[in-house]
Amino acid sequence: MNNLLYDDLDNLIDELTNKPEFKRIKELKNIIEKKYFILISNFNVVKDKYEQALPIKKYVSDFDQICNELSNVKNELYSQPEVVELHMLEAKLEKKLALISNEIAGAMSNKFKQSKIIE
């Protein structure tokens, strides 16, 4: 029985990873890393600055400025067409994985908690 389960899971993984959407996600990640390296670096620097200031925000005089800066660099990065497409494809894949997880859980027992799928 375990071998059948593992075979089915292997087939499912192969099916998912061979879909054009999955291949496009991998391609987009490579494109984004190379094409937007500077934007990603800027975002990470500002994000680190924000995360360091957050616990002591009452004592950081320019905390609002840091928040605004983070918002601006995030918007700049996340508005790039490849990043928008990547997030769309990842959401689609996440929804499919939740459906599969619910189907497996339902087949095993009605006591497993079902994942909520947001449309």
Biopython code that builds the backbone (N, CA, C, O; Angstrom):
import numpy as np
from Bio.PDB.StructureBuilder import StructureBuilder

atoms = [
    (1, "MET", "N", (0.813, -1.193, 0.000)),
    (1, "MET", "CA", (0.000, 0.000, 0.000)),
    (1, "MET", "C", (0.861, 1.263, 0.000)),
    (1, "MET", "O", (0.584, 2.210, -0.736)),
    (2, "ASN", "N", (1.917, 1.271, 0.839)),
    (2, "ASN", "CA", (2.792, 2.445, 0.879)),
    (2, "ASN", "C", (3.427, 2.714, -0.473)),
    (2, "ASN", "O", (3.549, 3.867, -0.887)),
    (3, "ASN", "N", (3.831, 1.660, -1.160)),
    (3, "ASN", "CA", (4.444, 1.846, -2.483)),
    (3, "ASN", "C", (3.461, 2.454, -3.464)),
    (3, "ASN", "O", (3.839, 3.293, -4.282)),
    (4, "LEU", "N", (2.203, 2.039, -3.394)),
    (4, "LEU", "CA", (1.186, 2.622, -4.275)),
    (4, "LEU", "C", (0.992, 4.105, -3.972)),
    (4, "LEU", "O", (0.865, 4.926, -4.881)),
    (5, "LEU", "N", (0.971, 4.432, -2.694)),
    (5, "LEU", "CA", (0.827, 5.827, -2.287)),
    (5, "LEU", "C", (2.006, 6.659, -2.779)),
    (5, "LEU", "O", (1.826, 7.755, -3.312)),
    (6, "TYR", "N", (3.217, 6.127, -2.595)),
    (6, "TYR", "CA", (4.407, 6.852, -3.052)),
    (6, "TYR", "C", (4.414, 7.004, -4.575)),
    (6, "TYR", "O", (4.805, 8.048, -5.095)),
    (7, "ASP", "N", (3.982, 5.967, -5.281)),
    (7, "ASP", "CA", (3.910, 6.052, -6.742)),
    (7, "ASP", "C", (2.910, 7.119, -7.174)),
    (7, "ASP", "O", (3.172, 7.905, -8.084)),
    (8, "ASP", "N", (1.753, 7.131, -6.498)),
    (8, "ASP", "CA", (0.745, 8.142, -6.827)),
    (8, "ASP", "C", (1.264, 9.555, -6.539)),
    (8, "ASP", "O", (1.038, 10.476, -7.324)),
    (9, "LEU", "N", (1.956, 9.720, -5.415)),
    (9, "LEU", "CA", (2.517, 11.034, -5.086)),
    (9, "LEU", "C", (3.591, 11.440, -6.088)),
    (9, "LEU", "O", (3.650, 12.596, -6.506)),
    (10, "ASP", "N", (4.434, 10.494, -6.470)),
    (10, "ASP", "CA", (5.451, 10.791, -7.489)),
    (10, "ASP", "C", (4.800, 11.224, -8.792)),
    (10, "ASP", "O", (5.249, 12.173, -9.433)),
    (11, "ASN", "N", (3.739, 10.525, -9.182)),
    (11, "ASN", "CA", (3.027, 10.888, -10.409)),
    (11, "ASN", "C", (2.403, 12.272, -10.299)),
    (11, "ASN", "O", (2.438, 13.059, -11.245)),
    (12, "LEU", "N", (1.834, 12.558, -9.136)),
    (12, "LEU", "CA", (1.238, 13.872, -8.914)),
    (12, "LEU", "C", (2.288, 14.973, -8.984)),
    (12, "LEU", "O", (2.063, 16.013, -9.603)),
    (13, "ILE", "N", (3.421, 14.747, -8.356)),
    (13, "ILE", "CA", (4.515, 15.726, -8.392)),
    (13, "ILE", "C", (5.004, 15.926, -9.820)),
    (13, "ILE", "O", (5.219, 17.057, -10.255)),
    (14, "ASP", "N", (5.178, 14.836, -10.540)),
    (14, "ASP", "CA", (5.601, 14.943, -11.947)),
    (14, "ASP", "C", (4.581, 15.732, -12.764)),
    (14, "ASP", "O", (4.942, 16.578, -13.582)),
    (15, "GLU", "N", (3.314, 15.443, -12.532)),
    (15, "GLU", "CA", (2.260, 16.140, -13.267)),
    (15, "GLU", "C", (2.293, 17.642, -12.982)),
    (15, "GLU", "O", (2.183, 18.461, -13.895)),
    (16, "LEU", "N", (2.445, 17.991, -11.707)),
    (16, "LEU", "CA", (2.478, 19.416, -11.349)),
    (16, "LEU", "C", (3.717, 20.122, -11.880)),
    (16, "LEU", "O", (3.626, 21.231, -12.406)),
    (17, "THR", "N", (4.878, 19.479, -11.745)),
    (17, "THR", "CA", (6.121, 20.142, -12.155)),
    (17, "THR", "C", (6.295, 20.194, -13.668)),
    (17, "THR", "O", (7.130, 20.947, -14.168)),
    (18, "ASN", "N", (5.527, 19.412, -14.393)),
    (18, "ASN", "CA", (5.609, 19.448, -15.852)),
    (18, "ASN", "C", (4.593, 20.393, -16.480)),
    (18, "ASN", "O", (4.580, 20.575, -17.697)),
    (19, "LYS", "N", (3.752, 20.986, -15.663)),
    (19, "LYS", "CA", (2.772, 21.940, -16.189)),
    (19, "LYS", "C", (3.491, 23.217, -16.628)),
    (19, "LYS", "O", (4.478, 23.621, -16.014)),
    (20, "PRO", "N", (2.995, 23.846, -17.686)),
    (20, "PRO", "CA", (3.614, 25.091, -18.170)),
    (20, "PRO", "C", (3.660, 26.189, -17.110)),
    (20, "PRO", "O", (4.603, 26.980, -17.077)),
    (21, "GLU", "N", (2.640, 26.241, -16.240)),
    (21, "GLU", "CA", (2.612, 27.272, -15.203)),
    (21, "GLU", "C", (3.784, 27.111, -14.236)),
    (21, "GLU", "O", (4.408, 28.095, -13.839)),
    (22, "PHE", "N", (4.080, 25.866, -13.859)),
    (22, "PHE", "CA", (5.169, 25.610, -12.933)),
    (22, "PHE", "C", (6.511, 25.972, -13.576)),
    (22, "PHE", "O", (7.370, 26.586, -12.944)),
    (23, "LYS", "N", (6.672, 25.586, -14.827)),
    (23, "LYS", "CA", (7.908, 25.921, -15.542)),
    (23, "LYS", "C", (8.060, 27.436, -15.678)),
    (23, "LYS", "O", (9.166, 27.971, -15.593)),
    (24, "ARG", "N", (6.940, 28.113, -15.889)),
    (24, "ARG", "CA", (6.976, 29.571, -16.023)),
    (24, "ARG", "C", (7.363, 30.224, -14.692)),
    (24, "ARG", "O", (8.071, 31.231, -14.679)),
    (25, "ILE", "N", (6.904, 29.658, -13.580)),
    (25, "ILE", "CA", (7.281, 30.190, -12.263)),
    (25, "ILE", "C", (8.792, 30.128, -12.095)),
    (25, "ILE", "O", (9.413, 31.103, -11.672)),
    (26, "LYS", "N", (9.383, 28.987, -12.425)),
    (26, "LYS", "CA", (10.837, 28.851, -12.312)),
    (26, "LYS", "C", (11.550, 29.850, -13.226)),
    (26, "LYS", "O", (12.537, 30.472, -12.835)),
    (27, "GLU", "N", (11.038, 29.991, -14.434)),
    (27, "GLU", "CA", (11.626, 30.927, -15.403)),
    (27, "GLU", "C", (11.524, 32.368, -14.895)),
    (27, "GLU", "O", (12.485, 33.133, -14.979)),
    (28, "LEU", "N", (10.359, 32.727, -14.372)),
    (28, "LEU", "CA", (10.165, 34.083, -13.866)),
    (28, "LEU", "C", (11.073, 34.385, -12.688)),
    (28, "LEU", "O", (11.600, 35.492, -12.580)),
    (29, "LYS", "N", (11.263, 33.415, -11.806)),
    (29, "LYS", "CA", (12.147, 33.629, -10.658)),
    (29, "LYS", "C", (13.566, 33.944, -11.122)),
    (29, "LYS", "O", (14.218, 34.827, -10.564)),
    (30, "ASN", "N", (14.042, 33.240, -12.125)),
    (30, "ASN", "CA", (15.376, 33.510, -12.675)),
    (30, "ASN", "C", (15.442, 34.888, -13.320)),
    (30, "ASN", "O", (16.402, 35.631, -13.118)),
    (31, "ILE", "N", (14.422, 35.222, -14.092)),
    (31, "ILE", "CA", (14.375, 36.529, -14.753)),
    (31, "ILE", "C", (14.382, 37.646, -13.708)),
    (31, "ILE", "O", (15.134, 38.613, -13.825)),
    (32, "ILE", "N", (13.539, 37.501, -12.692)),
    (32, "ILE", "CA", (13.403, 38.536, -11.664)),
    (32, "ILE", "C", (14.707, 38.718, -10.904)),
    (32, "ILE", "O", (15.131, 39.847, -10.657)),
    (33, "GLU", "N", (15.346, 37.610, -10.530)),
    (33, "GLU", "CA", (16.622, 37.699, -9.796)),
    (33, "GLU", "C", (17.670, 38.482, -10.575)),
    (33, "GLU", "O", (18.418, 39.273, -10.001)),
    (34, "LYS", "N", (17.720, 38.261, -11.879)),
    (34, "LYS", "CA", (18.737, 38.933, -12.704)),
    (34, "LYS", "C", (18.329, 40.346, -13.094)),
    (34, "LYS", "O", (19.115, 41.285, -12.967)),
    (35, "LYS", "N", (17.106, 40.491, -13.564)),
    (35, "LYS", "CA", (16.654, 41.770, -14.120)),
    (35, "LYS", "C", (16.426, 42.832, -13.042)),
    (35, "LYS", "O", (16.657, 44.019, -13.271)),
    (36, "TYR", "N", (15.972, 42.394, -11.867)),
    (36, "TYR", "CA", (15.611, 43.355, -10.819)),
    (36, "TYR", "C", (16.506, 43.218, -9.594)),
    (36, "TYR", "O", (16.065, 43.451, -8.468)),
    (37, "PHE", "N", (17.747, 42.845, -9.809)),
    (37, "PHE", "CA", (18.689, 42.637, -8.715)),
    (37, "PHE", "C", (18.802, 43.876, -7.829)),
    (37, "PHE", "O", (18.797, 43.767, -6.603)),
    (38, "ILE", "N", (18.903, 45.035, -8.440)),
    (38, "ILE", "CA", (19.058, 46.283, -7.673)),
    (38, "ILE", "C", (17.784, 46.593, -6.887)),
    (38, "ILE", "O", (17.856, 46.986, -5.722)),
    (39, "LEU", "N", (16.617, 46.419, -7.515)),
    (39, "LEU", "CA", (15.364, 46.667, -6.801)),
    (39, "LEU", "C", (15.200, 45.710, -5.623)),
    (39, "LEU", "O", (14.747, 46.107, -4.549)),
    (40, "ILE", "N", (15.569, 44.451, -5.830)),
    (40, "ILE", "CA", (15.482, 43.451, -4.762)),
    (40, "ILE", "C", (16.439, 43.811, -3.627)),
    (40, "ILE", "O", (16.078, 43.725, -2.453)),
    (41, "SER", "N", (17.641, 44.211, -3.977)),
    (41, "SER", "CA", (18.623, 44.618, -2.954)),
    (41, "SER", "C", (18.126, 45.811, -2.165)),
    (41, "SER", "O", (18.212, 45.824, -0.937)),
    (42, "ASN", "N", (17.606, 46.819, -2.860)),
    (42, "ASN", "CA", (17.062, 48.003, -2.189)),
    (42, "ASN", "C", (15.918, 47.620, -1.253)),
    (42, "ASN", "O", (15.850, 48.088, -0.117)),
    (43, "PHE", "N", (15.024, 46.768, -1.741)),
    (43, "PHE", "CA", (13.896, 46.321, -0.933)),
    (43, "PHE", "C", (14.393, 45.624, 0.337)),
    (43, "PHE", "O", (13.898, 45.897, 1.431)),
    (44, "ASN", "N", (15.366, 44.728, 0.193)),
    (44, "ASN", "CA", (15.882, 43.980, 1.349)),
    (44, "ASN", "C", (16.562, 44.897, 2.369)),
    (44, "ASN", "O", (16.423, 44.696, 3.575)),
    (45, "VAL", "N", (17.284, 45.886, 1.891)),
    (45, "VAL", "CA", (17.947, 46.837, 2.799)),
    (45, "VAL", "C", (16.902, 47.611, 3.604)),
    (45, "VAL", "O", (17.013, 47.728, 4.824)),
    (46, "VAL", "N", (15.897, 48.132, 2.921)),
    (46, "VAL", "CA", (14.866, 48.914, 3.597)),
    (46, "VAL", "C", (14.027, 48.019, 4.506)),
    (46, "VAL", "O", (13.639, 48.438, 5.596)),
    (47, "LYS", "N", (13.747, 46.807, 4.073)),
    (47, "LYS", "CA", (12.982, 45.864, 4.896)),
    (47, "LYS", "C", (13.734, 45.540, 6.187)),
    (47, "LYS", "O", (13.133, 45.479, 7.259)),
    (48, "ASP", "N", (15.045, 45.332, 6.083)),
    (48, "ASP", "CA", (15.851, 45.079, 7.282)),
    (48, "ASP", "C", (15.811, 46.282, 8.225)),
    (48, "ASP", "O", (15.688, 46.134, 9.441)),
    (49, "LYS", "N", (15.916, 47.455, 7.646)),
    (49, "LYS", "CA", (15.861, 48.695, 8.437)),
    (49, "LYS", "C", (14.517, 48.794, 9.165)),
    (49, "LYS", "O", (14.462, 49.159, 10.339)),
    (50, "TYR", "N", (13.445, 48.466, 8.458)),
    (50, "TYR", "CA", (12.102, 48.496, 9.041)),
    (50, "TYR", "C", (11.969, 47.470, 10.165)),
    (50, "TYR", "O", (11.452, 47.783, 11.237)),
    (51, "GLU", "N", (12.435, 46.247, 9.920)),
    (51, "GLU", "CA", (12.324, 45.177, 10.920)),
    (51, "GLU", "C", (13.135, 45.483, 12.175)),
    (51, "GLU", "O", (12.752, 45.080, 13.274)),
    (52, "GLN", "N", (14.243, 46.186, 12.022)),
    (52, "GLN", "CA", (15.037, 46.581, 13.193)),
    (52, "GLN", "C", (14.342, 47.696, 13.977)),
    (52, "GLN", "O", (14.421, 47.741, 15.205)),
    (53, "ALA", "N", (13.670, 48.582, 13.270)),
    (53, "ALA", "CA", (13.018, 49.724, 13.918)),
    (53, "ALA", "C", (11.661, 49.362, 14.514)),
    (53, "ALA", "O", (11.217, 50.004, 15.466)),
    (54, "LEU", "N", (11.002, 48.355, 13.975)),
    (54, "LEU", "CA", (9.637, 48.018, 14.392)),
    (54, "LEU", "C", (9.482, 47.759, 15.892)),
    (54, "LEU", "O", (8.572, 48.320, 16.503)),
    (55, "PRO", "N", (10.326, 46.940, 16.506)),
    (55, "PRO", "CA", (10.128, 46.691, 17.946)),
    (55, "PRO", "C", (10.311, 47.927, 18.828)),
    (55, "PRO", "O", (9.786, 47.985, 19.940)),
    (56, "ILE", "N", (11.048, 48.899, 18.334)),
    (56, "ILE", "CA", (11.319, 50.114, 19.128)),
    (56, "ILE", "C", (10.776, 51.354, 18.418)),
    (56, "ILE", "O", (11.337, 52.443, 18.533)),
    (57, "LYS", "N", (9.678, 51.173, 17.684)),
    (57, "LYS", "CA", (9.176, 52.261, 16.845)),
    (57, "LYS", "C", (8.837, 53.529, 17.624)),
    (57, "LYS", "O", (8.902, 54.628, 17.074)),
    (58, "LYS", "N", (8.477, 53.385, 18.895)),
    (58, "LYS", "CA", (8.178, 54.583, 19.718)),
    (58, "LYS", "C", (9.395, 55.481, 19.853)),
    (58, "LYS", "O", (9.267, 56.692, 20.027)),
    (59, "TYR", "N", (10.562, 54.888, 19.772)),
    (59, "TYR", "CA", (11.803, 55.631, 20.011)),
    (59, "TYR", "C", (12.542, 55.997, 18.725)),
    (59, "TYR", "O", (13.585, 56.650, 18.770)),
    (60, "VAL", "N", (12.006, 55.579, 17.588)),
    (60, "VAL", "CA", (12.643, 55.884, 16.301)),
    (60, "VAL", "C", (11.930, 57.096, 15.716)),
    (60, "VAL", "O", (10.768, 57.021, 15.316)),
    (61, "SER", "N", (12.642, 58.199, 15.676)),
    (61, "SER", "CA", (12.010, 59.459, 15.263)),
    (61, "SER", "C", (11.550, 59.456, 13.802)),
    (61, "SER", "O", (10.575, 60.124, 13.459)),
    (62, "ASP", "N", (12.242, 58.714, 12.947)),
    (62, "ASP", "CA", (11.881, 58.705, 11.529)),
    (62, "ASP", "C", (11.179, 57.399, 11.116)),
    (62, "ASP", "O", (11.295, 56.963, 9.970)),
    (63, "PHE", "N", (10.454, 56.785, 12.057)),
    (63, "PHE", "CA", (9.792, 55.511, 11.759)),
    (63, "PHE", "C", (8.781, 55.657, 10.619)),
    (63, "PHE", "O", (8.684, 54.780, 9.761)),
    (64, "ASP", "N", (8.037, 56.750, 10.607)),
    (64, "ASP", "CA", (7.071, 56.972, 9.519)),
    (64, "ASP", "C", (7.771, 57.075, 8.172)),
    (64, "ASP", "O", (7.260, 56.591, 7.162)),
    (65, "GLN", "N", (8.916, 57.691, 8.157)),
    (65, "GLN", "CA", (9.695, 57.814, 6.926)),
    (65, "GLN", "C", (10.181, 56.436, 6.462)),
    (65, "GLN", "O", (10.167, 56.139, 5.267)),
    (66, "ILE", "N", (10.605, 55.605, 7.402)),
    (66, "ILE", "CA", (11.059, 54.247, 7.077)),
    (66, "ILE", "C", (9.891, 53.440, 6.496)),
    (66, "ILE", "O", (10.061, 52.712, 5.518)),
    (67, "CYS", "N", (8.707, 53.573, 7.103)),
    (67, "CYS", "CA", (7.512, 52.875, 6.599)),
    (67, "CYS", "C", (7.177, 53.329, 5.185)),
    (67, "CYS", "O", (6.867, 52.515, 4.315)),
    (68, "ASN", "N", (7.243, 54.629, 4.969)),
    (68, "ASN", "CA", (6.963, 55.186, 3.646)),
    (68, "ASN", "C", (7.978, 54.696, 2.615)),
    (68, "ASN", "O", (7.620, 54.351, 1.489)),
    (69, "GLU", "N", (9.242, 54.672, 3.015)),
    (69, "GLU", "CA", (10.306, 54.192, 2.122)),
    (69, "GLU", "C", (10.092, 52.722, 1.775)),
    (69, "GLU", "O", (10.256, 52.325, 0.622)),
    (70, "LEU", "N", (9.724, 51.912, 2.770)),
    (70, "LEU", "CA", (9.461, 50.492, 2.525)),
    (70, "LEU", "C", (8.290, 50.324, 1.560)),
    (70, "LEU", "O", (8.342, 49.510, 0.638)),
    (71, "SER", "N", (7.256, 51.090, 1.781)),
    (71, "SER", "CA", (6.086, 51.035, 0.904)),
    (71, "SER", "C", (6.460, 51.387, -0.540)),
    (71, "SER", "O", (6.007, 50.740, -1.484)),
    (72, "ASN", "N", (7.286, 52.417, -0.695)),
    (72, "ASN", "CA", (7.684, 52.848, -2.040)),
    (72, "ASN", "C", (8.538, 51.801, -2.762)),
    (72, "ASN", "O", (8.296, 51.506, -3.933)),
    (73, "VAL", "N", (9.532, 51.241, -2.071)),
    (73, "VAL", "CA", (10.397, 50.254, -2.746)),
    (73, "VAL", "C", (9.636, 48.963, -3.011)),
    (73, "VAL", "O", (9.873, 48.293, -4.016)),
    (74, "LYS", "N", (8.720, 48.614, -2.109)),
    (74, "LYS", "CA", (7.908, 47.413, -2.324)),
    (74, "LYS", "C", (6.995, 47.606, -3.532)),
    (74, "LYS", "O", (6.887, 46.721, -4.381)),
    (75, "ASN", "N", (6.344, 48.757, -3.607)),
    (75, "ASN", "CA", (5.472, 49.043, -4.760)),
    (75, "ASN", "C", (6.248, 49.031, -6.064)),
    (75, "ASN", "O", (5.773, 48.520, -7.079)),
    (76, "GLU", "N", (7.443, 49.595, -6.028)),
    (76, "GLU", "CA", (8.267, 49.632, -7.244)),
    (76, "GLU", "C", (8.626, 48.220, -7.697)),
    (76, "GLU", "O", (8.536, 47.911, -8.885)),
    (77, "LEU", "N", (9.030, 47.365, -6.764)),
    (77, "LEU", "CA", (9.399, 45.990, -7.106)),
    (77, "LEU", "C", (8.175, 45.173, -7.506)),
    (77, "LEU", "O", (8.190, 44.489, -8.529)),
    (78, "TYR", "N", (7.123, 45.243, -6.708)),
    (78, "TYR", "CA", (5.950, 44.391, -6.932)),
    (78, "TYR", "C", (5.098, 44.832, -8.118)),
    (78, "TYR", "O", (4.196, 44.099, -8.525)),
    (79, "SER", "N", (5.356, 45.995, -8.676)),
    (79, "SER", "CA", (4.596, 46.449, -9.836)),
    (79, "SER", "C", (5.253, 46.052, -11.155)),
    (79, "SER", "O", (4.693, 46.298, -12.223)),
    (80, "GLN", "N", (6.419, 45.450, -11.093)),
    (80, "GLN", "CA", (7.087, 45.001, -12.318)),
    (80, "GLN", "C", (6.276, 43.856, -12.944)),
    (80, "GLN", "O", (5.773, 42.995, -12.222)),
    (81, "PRO", "N", (6.145, 43.838, -14.267)),
    (81, "PRO", "CA", (5.254, 42.850, -14.914)),
    (81, "PRO", "C", (5.594, 41.390, -14.588)),
    (81, "PRO", "O", (4.697, 40.566, -14.409)),
    (82, "GLU", "N", (6.864, 41.081, -14.513)),
    (82, "GLU", "CA", (7.256, 39.699, -14.221)),
    (82, "GLU", "C", (6.895, 39.311, -12.784)),
    (82, "GLU", "O", (6.520, 38.169, -12.519)),
    (83, "VAL", "N", (7.010, 40.262, -11.867)),
    (83, "VAL", "CA", (6.682, 39.999, -10.462)),
    (83, "VAL", "C", (5.165, 39.825, -10.316)),
    (83, "VAL", "O", (4.709, 38.949, -9.581)),
    (84, "VAL", "N", (4.399, 40.642, -11.004)),
    (84, "VAL", "CA", (2.935, 40.520, -10.981)),
    (84, "VAL", "C", (2.524, 39.152, -11.516)),
    (84, "VAL", "O", (1.692, 38.469, -10.918)),
    (85, "GLU", "N", (3.104, 38.759, -12.635)),
    (85, "GLU", "CA", (2.788, 37.453, -13.222)),
    (85, "GLU", "C", (3.193, 36.318, -12.285)),
    (85, "GLU", "O", (2.455, 35.344, -12.137)),
    (86, "LEU", "N", (4.355, 36.437, -11.654)),
    (86, "LEU", "CA", (4.821, 35.411, -10.722)),
    (86, "LEU", "C", (3.837, 35.239, -9.574)),
    (86, "LEU", "O", (3.480, 34.111, -9.234)),
    (87, "HIS", "N", (3.398, 36.326, -8.979)),
    (87, "HIS", "CA", (2.464, 36.244, -7.855)),
    (87, "HIS", "C", (1.132, 35.639, -8.286)),
    (87, "HIS", "O", (0.517, 34.886, -7.532)),
    (88, "MET", "N", (0.689, 35.966, -9.487)),
    (88, "MET", "CA", (-0.555, 35.403, -10.000)),
    (88, "MET", "C", (-0.430, 33.883, -10.171)),
    (88, "MET", "O", (-1.321, 33.131, -9.776)),
    (89, "LEU", "N", (0.682, 33.444, -10.759)),
    (89, "LEU", "CA", (0.890, 32.014, -10.973)),
    (89, "LEU", "C", (1.084, 31.262, -9.653)),
    (89, "LEU", "O", (0.614, 30.134, -9.505)),
    (90, "GLU", "N", (1.775, 31.887, -8.697)),
    (90, "GLU", "CA", (1.963, 31.252, -7.386)),
    (90, "GLU", "C", (0.626, 31.091, -6.662)),
    (90, "GLU", "O", (0.392, 30.072, -6.013)),
    (91, "ALA", "N", (-0.245, 32.087, -6.771)),
    (91, "ALA", "CA", (-1.566, 32.001, -6.135)),
    (91, "ALA", "C", (-2.385, 30.878, -6.771)),
    (91, "ALA", "O", (-3.090, 30.141, -6.081)),
    (92, "LYS", "N", (-2.281, 30.760, -8.079)),
    (92, "LYS", "CA", (-2.991, 29.698, -8.795)),
    (92, "LYS", "C", (-2.474, 28.322, -8.357)),
    (92, "LYS", "O", (-3.263, 27.404, -8.132)),
    (93, "LEU", "N", (-1.166, 28.183, -8.238)),
    (93, "LEU", "CA", (-0.566, 26.919, -7.799)),
    (93, "LEU", "C", (-0.949, 26.616, -6.348)),
    (93, "LEU", "O", (-1.260, 25.473, -6.010)),
    (94, "GLU", "N", (-0.926, 27.624, -5.509)),
    (94, "GLU", "CA", (-1.296, 27.451, -4.097)),
    (94, "GLU", "C", (-2.739, 26.963, -3.973)),
    (94, "GLU", "O", (-3.039, 26.101, -3.147)),
    (95, "LYS", "N", (-3.622, 27.514, -4.788)),
    (95, "LYS", "CA", (-5.029, 27.091, -4.780)),
    (95, "LYS", "C", (-5.144, 25.632, -5.209)),
    (95, "LYS", "O", (-5.887, 24.864, -4.598)),
    (96, "LYS", "N", (-4.424, 25.251, -6.241)),
    (96, "LYS", "CA", (-4.447, 23.859, -6.723)),
    (96, "LYS", "C", (-3.924, 22.914, -5.644)),
    (96, "LYS", "O", (-4.492, 21.844, -5.429)),
    (97, "LEU", "N", (-2.846, 23.304, -4.968)),
    (97, "LEU", "CA", (-2.287, 22.460, -3.902)),
    (97, "LEU", "C", (-3.264, 22.332, -2.732)),
    (97, "LEU", "O", (-3.358, 21.269, -2.118)),
    (98, "ALA", "N", (-3.982, 23.394, -2.423)),
    (98, "ALA", "CA", (-4.985, 23.332, -1.350)),
    (98, "ALA", "C", (-6.112, 22.382, -1.735)),
    (98, "ALA", "O", (-6.591, 21.620, -0.894)),
    (99, "LEU", "N", (-6.538, 22.417, -2.991)),
    (99, "LEU", "CA", (-7.575, 21.499, -3.466)),
    (99, "LEU", "C", (-7.111, 20.043, -3.359)),
    (99, "LEU", "O", (-7.859, 19.170, -2.920)),
    (100, "ILE", "N", (-5.867, 19.801, -3.767)),
    (100, "ILE", "CA", (-5.308, 18.451, -3.689)),
    (100, "ILE", "C", (-5.214, 18.005, -2.236)),
    (100, "ILE", "O", (-5.567, 16.872, -1.908)),
    (101, "SER", "N", (-4.746, 18.878, -1.377)),
    (101, "SER", "CA", (-4.630, 18.572, 0.049)),
    (101, "SER", "C", (-5.994, 18.234, 0.650)),
    (101, "SER", "O", (-6.122, 17.285, 1.423)),
    (102, "ASN", "N", (-7.005, 19.016, 0.290)),
    (102, "ASN", "CA", (-8.357, 18.752, 0.788)),
    (102, "ASN", "C", (-8.885, 17.418, 0.274)),
    (102, "ASN", "O", (-9.541, 16.676, 1.005)),
    (103, "GLU", "N", (-8.595, 17.127, -0.976)),
    (103, "GLU", "CA", (-9.050, 15.859, -1.565)),
    (103, "GLU", "C", (-8.396, 14.668, -0.856)),
    (103, "GLU", "O", (-9.060, 13.676, -0.555)),
    (104, "ILE", "N", (-7.103, 14.774, -0.594)),
    (104, "ILE", "CA", (-6.385, 13.699, 0.106)),
    (104, "ILE", "C", (-6.921, 13.559, 1.533)),
    (104, "ILE", "O", (-7.182, 12.448, 1.994)),
    (105, "ALA", "N", (-7.084, 14.675, 2.223)),
    (105, "ALA", "CA", (-7.582, 14.644, 3.596)),
    (105, "ALA", "C", (-8.990, 14.055, 3.644)),
    (105, "ALA", "O", (-9.305, 13.264, 4.534)),
    (106, "GLY", "N", (-9.827, 14.436, 2.697)),
    (106, "GLY", "CA", (-11.192, 13.914, 2.649)),
    (106, "GLY", "C", (-11.241, 12.431, 2.364)),
    (106, "GLY", "O", (-12.104, 11.723, 2.882)),
    (107, "ALA", "N", (-10.318, 11.955, 1.542)),
    (107, "ALA", "CA", (-10.276, 10.533, 1.217)),
    (107, "ALA", "C", (-9.812, 9.704, 2.409)),
    (107, "ALA", "O", (-10.212, 8.550, 2.567)),
    (108, "MET", "N", (-8.970, 10.296, 3.241)),
    (108, "MET", "CA", (-8.428, 9.563, 4.384)),
    (108, "MET", "C", (-9.395, 9.542, 5.554)),
    (108, "MET", "O", (-9.581, 8.499, 6.182)),
    (109, "SER", "N", (-10.017, 10.683, 5.859)),
    (109, "SER", "CA", (-10.908, 10.760, 7.005)),
    (109, "SER", "C", (-11.645, 12.084, 6.976)),
    (109, "SER", "O", (-11.137, 13.079, 6.459)),
    (110, "ASN", "N", (-12.834, 12.089, 7.529)),
    (110, "ASN", "CA", (-13.580, 13.346, 7.593)),
    (110, "ASN", "C", (-13.167, 14.172, 8.813)),
    (110, "ASN", "O", (-13.716, 15.250, 9.040)),
    (111, "LYS", "N", (-12.224, 13.688, 9.587)),
    (111, "LYS", "CA", (-11.773, 14.393, 10.784)),
    (111, "LYS", "C", (-10.623, 15.356, 10.512)),
    (111, "LYS", "O", (-10.288, 16.175, 11.368)),
    (112, "PHE", "N", (-10.005, 15.264, 9.307)),
    (112, "PHE", "CA", (-8.922, 16.184, 8.968)),
    (112, "PHE", "C", (-9.509, 17.545, 8.636)),
    (112, "PHE", "O", (-10.559, 17.653, 8.003)),
    (113, "LYS", "N", (-8.810, 18.575, 9.076)),
    (113, "LYS", "CA", (-9.232, 19.940, 8.802)),
    (113, "LYS", "C", (-8.993, 20.257, 7.329)),
    (113, "LYS", "O", (-7.922, 19.968, 6.796)),
    (114, "GLN", "N", (-9.970, 20.838, 6.685)),
    (114, "GLN", "CA", (-9.874, 21.218, 5.277)),
    (114, "GLN", "C", (-9.249, 22.609, 5.174)),
    (114, "GLN", "O", (-9.547, 23.492, 5.978)),
    (115, "SER", "N", (-8.386, 22.795, 4.184)),
    (115, "SER", "CA", (-7.801, 24.112, 3.934)),
    (115, "SER", "C", (-8.869, 25.017, 3.328)),
    (115, "SER", "O", (-9.679, 24.581, 2.510)),
    (116, "LYS", "N", (-8.857, 26.259, 3.732)),
    (116, "LYS", "CA", (-9.790, 27.224, 3.149)),
    (116, "LYS", "C", (-9.187, 27.719, 1.846)),
    (116, "LYS", "O", (-8.006, 28.060, 1.777)),
    (117, "ILE", "N", (-10.006, 27.750, 0.834)),
    (117, "ILE", "CA", (-9.571, 28.215, -0.479)),
    (117, "ILE", "C", (-10.243, 29.546, -0.746)),
    (117, "ILE", "O", (-11.469, 29.648, -0.778)),
    (118, "ILE", "N", (-9.421, 30.557, -0.936)),
    (118, "ILE", "CA", (-9.924, 31.909, -1.162)),
    (118, "ILE", "C", (-9.995, 32.159, -2.658)),
    (118, "ILE", "O", (-9.005, 31.999, -3.372)),
    (119, "GLU", "N", (-11.135, 32.539, -3.112)),
    (119, "GLU", "CA", (-11.330, 32.828, -4.548)),
    (119, "GLU", "C", (-10.832, 34.206, -4.874)),
    (119, "GLU", "O", (-10.908, 34.633, -6.026)),
]
sb = StructureBuilder()
sb.init_structure("model")
sb.init_model(0)
sb.init_chain("A")
sb.init_seg("    ")
for serial, (resi, resn, name, xyz) in enumerate(atoms, 1):
    if name == "N":
        sb.init_residue(resn, " ", resi, " ")
    sb.init_atom(name, np.array(xyz, "f"), 0.0, 1.0, " ", f" {name:<3s}", serial, name[0])
structure = sb.get_structure()
